[in-house]
Amino acid sequence: MQAPHQAPDDALSAAQRVIDAPAALRAIQAAVRHADALGVRVNVSVVDAAGVPVAFARQAGAPLHSVEIAVDKAYTAASFGLPTSAWHAELQHHSEAVRQGLVLRPRFVAFGGGLPIVEHGVRIGGIGVSGGSEAQDEEIARAGLQALGLQA
């Protein structure tokens, strides 16, 4: 007999670890506190490893267009496992077709504010912040990870 939640050897599926709601909410709360300390109003999004939203917060006065940008930063970070701020340098290693094409993909964000959420070497989600400068957004996202005992 197999243990509960263990797939049989001939399974056609795979288990995927994802961030849970309580952890996502802790990250969001820490990010919002850090944004307050910096004096900026932001939107903060946490998605799971599949890019599905788990938690979201919008501070009153945060830019409305930044709602979707925060979600897409989290999505981009979760999907590639790379901080969104790293894409400018990363794209230099690729062909012109990739450099031009990837940035045109829906939901792809190639500027700062999105970080992958990695626990014990496994990507379990992403956090995205939008509303401040790129540096502020990334600093705020990093504060969310630090509240979970994680690093970017």
N, C-alpha and C positions, 0 to 999 in steps of 0.2 A: 504494500500500500504506500502511495506517495504522500508526502507531507502536504498540508493545506497550502494553497497558493503556489505550489511547485508544478510547473508544466511537465507533462510526460515527455519522454525522450523524442517522441515523434510529433510533438506539437507544431502547429503551423503559425504560432504566435510567439511573441517575446514580451517579457515583462519590461516596463519602462518606469524608472523612478522619476517622480515629479515632485515639485514643491507643493506642500499642502497649504490650505487656506490660513491656518493660524500663523504659520511662518511668513507667508506672503503679507499678511496684515501687520506683523511686527516690523517687517522691512519697510512697508509703506509708512507706518507711524514714525519710525526713526528718520526716514527720508524727509517727511513733512516737518519734523522738529528741526532738522538741519537746515532746511530751506528757510524756516522762520528765523533761525540764528543768523543766516546770511542776508535776511531781509528781502528774499525773492519769493514770488508766488509761482508755484509750479503745479503741473499735473504729474502723477506718478503711477506707473503701471507695472504689475508683475504678471508674467505669463508662465505657464508650465513648459516642460521640455518640448511639447508639441506646438507651442505658440498660442495656446488657448488661454484667454484671460482668467486670472485667479483672483486678483484684487486690483482696485483702482481708487485713487483719490484725486480730487481737484480742489486746490485751495481757492477760496473766493478771490476773484481778481486775477487768477491765472489766465493767460491768453487762451481764448477758445480754440484757435487753430492748433494749439499745442496738445490738445486732448489726443487726437489721432497720432500726432508725432510721438508722444510718449509711448503709446501702445506699439507703434511700429518700431521704435528703438528697442523696446523689450523683445519684440518678435524677432528682429534682426539679430540681436545678441544671442537669443536662445537658439535660433536656427543655425547659426554658424559657429557659436562658441567663441566669438571674438568681440572685444569691445567695439562699439560703433566708431569710436575715435581712431581706431587702428586701420580703418578701411582705406584711407588715403594712401598710406604707405604700402599696405598690402596689395592694392590694385596695381602698383608700379611693377610688381612681379608677374603680371599677367599680360596677355596679348591686348592689342588695341580693341579688338572685338569684345573681349570680356570687360575691359575698363569702361567702354561705352555702354555695353548692354546691361551689365549688372545694375548699374545705378538707375536704369530705367525700369527695373522690375517694380511692380506694385509692392508697397510696404517695406522696401529696402531703404535703410537710412545709413548714410556714410559720413555722419558727423557725430560729435561727442554727446554722451548722455545715456547710452545703453550699455549694460554690462551683463555678461552671462552669469548665471548663478550655478556654482559648481560646488558639490558636496562630496568629499572623499574621492575626487577625481572624476566624478560623474556629473554631467551637465543636467540639472534638474529644472532649469527655467532661465528667465531673463528679467532684468529690471530696467525700465526706461523712465527717464525724467525729461520734461520739456517745459520751458518757460523762462529760464535764466540764460546766461551765456553757456556755450558748450562746456567750458571749464566748470562752471557752477553746477550745471546739470550732472556732469560726471561725478563731481565731488558729493553731490546729494545722493546719487545712486550708490556710491561707495559707502556712504553712511548707512544706507539700508542694508547692504551686505554685512557691514561690521556688526550691526545689531543681531545678526544671525551667527556671528562668530566666523564669518567667511571673508575672503579677500577677493579682489578683482584680479 
